[in-house]
Amino acid sequence: MIKGFQSAFNIPELRRRILFTLSILVVYQLGGHIPTAGIDGRALSLFFSQQKGTLLGLWDMFVGGNLSKATIFALGIMPYISASIILQLLTAVIPYFEKLKKEGEEGRRKINQYTRYGTVLVSIIQAYGISIFLESMTTGGGLHVVPHPGWGFRLLCALTFTAGTVFVMWLGEQITEHGIGNGISLIITIGIIARYPGQFLRTVSVLKAGTFSPFQAVLLVIIMVSVTGLIVLITQGTRRIPVQYAKRIVGRKIYGGHSTFIPLRVNTAGVIPVIFAQSLIMFPRTMATTFFPGNEFMEGIAANLQPGAAIYAILYSGLIIFFAYFYTAIVFNPVDLADNMKRQGAFIPGIRPGKRTSDFIDRVLTRITLPGAIFLAFIALLPDMLIYKMHAPIYLGGTGLLIVVGVVLDTLQQIESHLLMRHYDSFMKKGRMRGRT
């Protein structure tokens, strides 16, 4: 693998792309230290220390801690992700967007443009809502997060956060176009990875203090390596359906007759089911702690939805499995795939083209999605098991680790494609990394 990275820097174009990507990520990290005017940073950090396990804590993880520091990148790339998910849902229900999706490169360009417009609109709405929310924040000691609230602060906050999101979106697109890997995913990943050194130092400090034994630390490392390996296995796992192309005679030439396969991923929905499930299950707890302090009914709901509670684990797992099937049905259409195969003269051996083919693909996809969804639920609940059972000082597993592993695999696969295209050795001595398309 070390030789593979050395080969990557021997290729001028690939070296330029890697260095460009690293420079853009450095710019993003630097921007994450520019504070927004009119906010008391000390009071805000005190407030967020009480918001772990709520929607605000989840949002802060995705934006790399920029929300808890109220930087100009406080919204991060989340409005873009929201706009992208909304466009994907609209594609499944509105014929115009479905038609655009089938128009190839031109349709994709239009969808990207609509996504940008949607990002700006979502950013304005979210930025204004957060500015009002910031004005209402007070710490337990009575400190106000916004010392001088009013329309001036709201407009300044909305403008700053929206401009920051648009700039982050532009950085991500520059990485995708001129760098290596998916820019938006890399920006989210670098924000998550930036938290790991702090967690590592916290682990070292509790080891020195004696509150966490060396045996527990070794066990934690073993679990960490095993879970990462399982995530790689599930992420790369596919069910290959053989496909045969019929022979066609055009003039004196024979076309077709070759065979290939359709790779159906075990985890087609990616990390989206975990994000949706977390958002839903955290919403009542966030409402209870933020807007209904002291209300017994809301506090009872929040207590049952706390990590470690049985109802929380059952409901959380069920939501993840449901959204895994729901999102897979949106992004993968067996009927369209079967129609395309029929037009191209392709068929699955033993299965008639048309409806029989789409039913077969749908049945296989339904079966392989279940173990993938159960695994997602296990990874999502793993941090709660470690923190509440082992009292681990590091937040291992969950959404962050799924995103990091998936994005790293995508990026390495792109680098390997460049290496193999120029007849260099791949990262692995035996075999090759499989694409996650």
N, C-alpha and C positions, 0 to 999 in steps of 0.2 A: 504493500500500500504506500509506503514511503517513496518507493521508486516511481509509483504512479503519480504522486504529487510533484516529484521532481520533473517528470516528463511533461506535466501540465505547464510548468513554467518554462519549458524549452520551446513551446509553441507560441510564437509572438501574439497571434490573435487571442488565444485562450488566456495568456498571461495578462494581456490588456483588459480582457473582460473581467478576470478575477480581481485585478487591482482596482478597476473602476467600481465594481460591486463593493469592495471593502471601503473605498473612499466615500461612497454614498452612505453606507451604514455608519461611518464615523460622523458624517454631517448630521445624520438623524440623531445619534447619541448626543452630539453637542447641542442640538436644538432642544433636547430634553432637559437641559439645565437652564434654559431662559425662562424666568418666572413671568406670570401674567400680572399686570399692574392692578393694584387695588385689593389684593388678597393677602391676609396675614398667614404666611407659610407655616409658622409654628402652631397656630391654632388649627390649621387644616390638617397637619400631620397628627396632632392629638386626636382630632375627630376621626380620622381614618384608622387609627389604631384600635378604635372601638367597632369598626365596620367589617371585621374579618368574617367570612362566611355569608356575606350579603351580596346583592347585585353590584354594589359599588366596589367591593373587593374583587369580584370577578372582572369587572370592567377595567379596574386598575391593573390587573395582571396582564390583560391583552394589550394595554397601551404602555407596558413597561414601567409602571409606577408614575407616569406623567400626570395622572389625574390627582393622586395624593399629594403631588408637589405643585399642582396647578401651573404647569408650564404651558408654553404656547402650543405644545402637542398634546394637550390634555385629552382631546377626543381621539387622538391617534388615527388609526386607519379604520376604526370601527364603523363610522358612517358609510364608508365605501363597501365594507362587507355587508352591512344592512341593505344598502341599495342593490348590491349584486344578488343577494338572496331574494329580495322583492322581485327583481327582474326575472330570476329563475322561476319563481312561483307564477308570475304573470305569463311566462312563456307556456306554462302548462294549461292555462285557462283562457287566454286571449289569443284568438287566431292570428292577429297581426304580428305579435311577437313570435309565435310559433313559425309563421312564414319567414320572418327575418332569420330565425335560427337555421332554416334550411337553405338560405341563399348564399351560403359559403362565406368567403372572405368579406364581401361587401356587407352582408347581413351582420357578421360579427363586428365589423367596424361601427355600424349603426347602434348595435346593442351596447358596445363600449361607450359610445357617446351619450346614450341615454343613461348609462350607469354613472357617468361623470356628472350629468345634470342632477340625477337623483342624489348623488353624494353631497353636492352643494346644498340641495334642499334639506336633506336629513341633517346635515351639519348645522344649518341655521336653526332648525327646530330644536335639536339637542343642545346646542350651545346656549340658546336663550333659556331653555328649561334648566340647564345646569347653573346659569347665572342666578336665576331666581332661587334655586336650591342652595347655592352657596351663601346667598344673603340670609337664609333661614338657619344656617348652621351655627351652632354654639357648642362649645365643649362643656364638659362637666364642671369646669371652674368658672363658667360664665363668659369665656372669651368668644368674641364674635369673629368668624372667619373673614367677613367683609366689614371693615370698620365704617365705611361710608357707602351704604347702599343707595340705590336710586337708578333712574333711567340712564344716567351717564355711565355707571358701572355696567349695566346690562348690555348696552349697545357696544361698549368697548370689549366686554368679555365675549359677546357673540361674534364680533368682527375678528377678534384675535384667534379664537378657537376655530372658526370656519376657515380663516386664512391658513392656519396651521395644518388643518386636515387636508386642504387642497394642495399645500406644499408637500405633505407626506405622500399623498396620492401621486403627485408628479415624480417624486423620488422613486417610488415603487415602479412606475411605468418606465423610468429611465433605466432601472436595473433590468427589467424584463427585456427591454429593447437593445440596450448596449452592454449589459453585464451578463451574468450567468445565473440561472435559476429564476424562480418566480419572485418578482420584487416585493409584492404585497406580502406574500408568505414569509419572505426573509425578514422584512421589517417587524412583523409580529414575533418571529422567532428570536431576533436579536434582543427584543424587549424582554422576553421570557428568560433568555440565557443570562442577561445582565443581572438577574436576581440570584443566580446560582452561587457566585462568590460569597455573597452575604450569608446565604444559608450554610455554606461550607464553613465559614468562620464561626458561625453560631454553633455548629456541631463541634468544632475544635474547642470552643470555650466551655461547653457543657461537659466535654470529656475531661478537660482539665479540672473542672469543678467537682467531678465525681458523680454528677447526677445522671450520667449516661455511661454505662460500663463499656469497656473495650469489646466484650463479647457481643453486646448489642450492636456496636459499631460494625463489627465484622459481619454479623447477620444482616445488617442494613445494606452493606456493600453487596453481599451475595444476592439479596432481594433486588437491589437496583440493577445489577447486571442481568439477572434472570428476566426481570420485567421488560427491560430494554430489548433483550433478545426476542421475547415473545411478541412485543410490538412490531419489531422488524418482520417477524414471521407472518403475523396476521396482515400487516400492511402490504407485504409482497405476495401474499397468498392468492392464488387464482385457480379457478376451475376451467380447464381448457376444453372447449366443445369443438370436436373436429368438423371441418367444413370442406366439402369437395366442390370443385368447379366443373361444370359440364364442358365437354369438348365442342368447339364450334369450328366449322370449316369456312373460311373466307378466302375465296379464290383458290390458290394452291397451298395456303398456309393453314395450320391447325392452331387455334387459340384455346386456352383453358386446359382443363384436364389435370391441373395441379391441385394440391390439397394444402390447407392451412388450418387455423383454429381461431376460435373466439375466446379471448381471455376474460372470464367473468370474475371480478374481484370479490373476495370474501367480505371485504369492508368497502363497499361501493360508496357509502355516504360519508366516509372519512370521519372527521371530528365533529361535524355538524350536529348529530344527535345528542352528543354530550353537552354542547353549547346550548341547544334548545332546552334540554331537560334541566340544566343548571339554572337557566333564566327563569323557567316556570316555577321550580321548587324554591328558588331563593326569593321570588317576588313577595309571598305572604310574610316571610321573615323580615324582609326589608321594610315593608309597609308597617309591620308591628313595631320595629325598633325605631323607625324614623318618624312616623306620623301618628302612632297610637301608643306612646309610652304610658305605662300604667294601666292599660286596658286589659282586664283579666282574660277576656275571650281571645283577643289577638295574641296575648302572651302565651296562652295555652296552645294555640296553633303553632306559634313560633317554636315552642319547646319541643313539640312532636316532630317538627321539621328540622331540628338541629342535627348535624352530623353525629353519628353514633347511635341515634334512636332507630328502633326497628321499623317504624312507619316510614321514616326518611329513607332507609335503605330499600325497602320494598317499592315505594312510590318512585324513587329515583331510578331504580333498575327498570321498572315497567315503562317509564317515560322514555328512557334511552332505547329500549327495544322497539317501542312504538315509532319513535322518530327515525330509527334506522330503516324500518320498512317504508315509512312515509316519504323520506327524502330519496331513498333508492327508487321508489316509484316515480318520483318527479324527474330525476336526472337520467333515468335509463328506461327507454320505451321499447319493449320487445316487439311490438307490432311494427314500428318503423324499421327496426333491424331486420325483421323477417321480410318486409316489403323490399328493402334494399337488396337483400340476398336474392330474392326472386327475380328482380330486374337484372341482376348481374349474372344470373345463371348459376348461382351457388345454392347448395343444399346440404343439410346435415344427413349423413348416411343413416338410412332406416327411418327417416322422418319426412313426411310429405311437405313440400313448400307451402307457404301461406300461413293459415291459422294454426295448423298442427305444429309448425315450427315455432311460432310466437308462443303457443301454449307450453311447448317443451322448454323453451328458454326461460319463460316466466316461472315454471315449476322448479327448474334447477336454481334460478336466482333466489327464489323464496327459501329453498332448503339451505343454501350456503350463507344466506344473510343471517340466519338465526345464530350460528356459532360466532359469527363476527359481532353481532349485537350483544350477545352474552359476554364476550370478551371485553367490549367497550364498557359494559356495566361494571365488570370486575376492575378494570383499570381506573374507572372513575371513583369507585369506592375504596380503592387501595390506600390513598392518602389518609382517609378517615380511620381505616384499620390501624395504620402505622402510628398515627398521632394519638389516637384515643386508647389503643391497646398497648403499643410499645413505648408511647411517649417519645416518639422520634422527633428530633429538633429540625428535621429537614422535610419539606413538602415534596414527597416523591410520588410520581404517577399523575393521574388525572389529565385534564385537558392540556396543560402545558407540555408534559412529556410526549403526549400523542402528536402535538403540533411539531415539536422540535424534531422528533424522529422522522416524521413524514417529510418535512421540508428538507432535512439533511439528506435523506434518501433521494428525493427528487433532484437536489442540486448535484449530488455525486453522480447520479445517473446521467445528467446532462454533461458533466465534465468527462465522464467515461465515453460518451458518444463522440465527443470531440477527439479524444485520444484514439479510439478505434478507427475513426474516419481517416486519421493521418497515420495509421499503421503503428501506433504505439501500443504497448502492453496496457491492459486494463488494471484496475485497482486490485482485483482478486487474482491470485495465481491459478486457481481452478474455477472455471465457469465465469459467468458475467453477471453483473447486476441486472435484474429485470426491471424494465420500465413500469411505471405505475399508471399507465394510461387506461 
